[in-house]
Amino acid sequence: MIADKLSLANQVIEKLQEVEDPELLVDVVNLGLIYGVDITEDGCCTVTMTLTTMGCHLSDYLDQQIKAAVCQVPGITEAAVKLVWYPVWSPARLSASAKAALGISGQEQPAPAAAKKLDTRTPIKTLADRYPSFVDDMAAIGFDRIKQPGMLQTVGRVMNLRLGCQAMGFDLEEVKQQLQAKGYQVQD
């Protein structure tokens, strides 16, 4: 059942990539506006999102476009949009392709000075929120799907390093060594 919900969530994210902000001409996923996709057993989908600014005049337009796109996914019976203001949107949420489309140069954030502690059972989304370089570090190891738009918001909330290695066919011990070389303190 979890695999079916993840598959549906991924299909929803793909559809959301077709919904563009008409002013910026970049889709809502790559703009970093989508914070989550929740799907109930009966096919009701709630998209949690934010806007670049409070009072954005595109709120109603994006709400309608998102609902229409989500309802195109087979298995989705109803769509709702939940607008949130936390965490606050910032340009740091833009994907690399959105930054390129908008002419924004990407600047890497320096790694935190404190030790990066990683438990292999912690959800990947939690680790990515805690350590800004985690997504890039995982992609460098070979977990390139982690950089797909929306992947952290859907799969990353339930997937941990152990399950990810198993699903991707990676040796957990080898991945742990590579993460340790990148400055993580890995524990089971």
N, C-alpha and C positions, 0 to 999 in steps of 0.2 A: 504493500500500500504506500509506503514512504517513497519508493521508487516511482510509482505512478504520480504522486503529488509533485515530486521533484521534476518529473518530465513535463507535467502540466505547467508548473511554475516557469520552467525554462521556455516553454512555448509562449507563455504570456510575456516574458521578458523580450523574446524575439519580436512579438507583435508591438510591444511598447517602443521598440527601436524604430518603428515606422511613424511614430507620433512626433512631429517636429514642432519646436517653438517657431512660430511664423516670423518672429523678428530676428532670431539668431540663426535659423536654418540648421539647427542641430537637434537631434532627437533627445527626448526627455531622459533616456537612460544614460547616454553619454554626457549629458549636462549634469548628471549626478543628482537629479531631482527625485529619483525613485529610491525609497528607503526600504521597501519590503513588499512582498507579494504573499498573501495568505489565502489558501483555498480550503474550503470546507469539504466534507465528504459528499455533499449534495451539489457541488460545483459552483458555489458562491465564491467569488474572488474579490478580495479587498486589496487595493493597491494603496500602500501608504507612501505619501510623497510630500515634498515641500515645494516652495517656489523660491525664485532667486531673491524676491523682495516681498514683504507684506504689502497687501493692497495691489498686487500685480493685476493689471487689467486683463490678463490672459487666463485668469483662474477658471472662469466658466468655460471658455473655449477648450482649454486643456482637459478639464473634467469631462466634457462631452466626447472629445477625441479619444481619451484613454478608455472610457467605458465602451465606446464603439469598437476599438481595437481589441480589447480583452474579450468581448463577446464573440469575436470571430474565431476564437480558439475552440476547437471541438472539445466538449466536456465541460465547458464553462456555461452555466445557466444564468448567471446574474453577475453584474460587476458594480462595485462601489469604489469611490475614491475617498480616502481618509487623509485630509490635509493636516500636516503637523508643522511645527516651527522649531522643533528641537530634534536632533542637532541642527543648528543654524547652518544654512547653505553658505558655502564660500567657494571661490574659484578653485580651491584645492580639490574639490569633489569632481571637477571636470576630468574626463578620460583624456588620454594622450591624443586621440583623434579629435576630440572636441577642442582641445587646446590648439591643435594644428589648424583646425577649421576657423577658429576665432583669432588666430595669429598671436597666441599667447605662448611664450617660451616656458617650457617646463623646467623648474628648478628643483633639484632633489633636496629633500629635507635631510639635515644631518641626523645620524643615528643618535638615539638617546645615550647620554653618558652612563646611566645606570645599567646594571646587568640586565640582559633580556632573558627572563625566566620563561620557559616554555614547558608545559605539561602536555604530553602526547594525547591526552584525553580531552583537552580544552577545545571547544569549537573553533574552527579556523577564523570565523568572523570575529570572535572575541580577540584572538591573537592579532588580527589585522587592525582592529581598533586600538589595541594596546601599543603596538609597534608599527609605526608608519612604513618602515622598510620591509615588513614581513611579506607583503604580496610580491614585491620585486625579488626578495630572497628566495621565495618558493618557486617563482617563475624561472629563476636562474637554475634551480635544481632540476627543473623539468615539469613542474606543475603549472604548465602554461595556461590551462583552462581557468586558473584562478583569476586571470586578468580579463576574462570575458565579462562584458557588462552585465551586472546583476547577479553574477555567480556568487559573490560573497553574501548578498542579501537573501539568497534562496538556499542554495546548497551549503554555503558556508556556515549557516546558522545551526545545522545538524551534523555536519561533517567535521571530524577531528583528524589529526595527523595519522593516527593508526588506521582509521577507515579509509582515508585518502590514499595511503600507501597501498593498502589492499586493493582498492578499486582501480588504481592506476598501474598496479603491477610493480611497484617500487619496493625495494628492500628497506624496511623501517630502520634497521641499524645503520645502513649506509646513509640514509637521509638524515638521521640524527647526527652522524659524524659531520656531514656537510653543513648542517645548521650550527653545530658547535664551532666549526671553522669560521662561521660568519658572526660569532660572538654571542650565540644563544647558550644558555644553560638548560640543557634538555633533561627532563625527568619523566618517568613513567607514572 
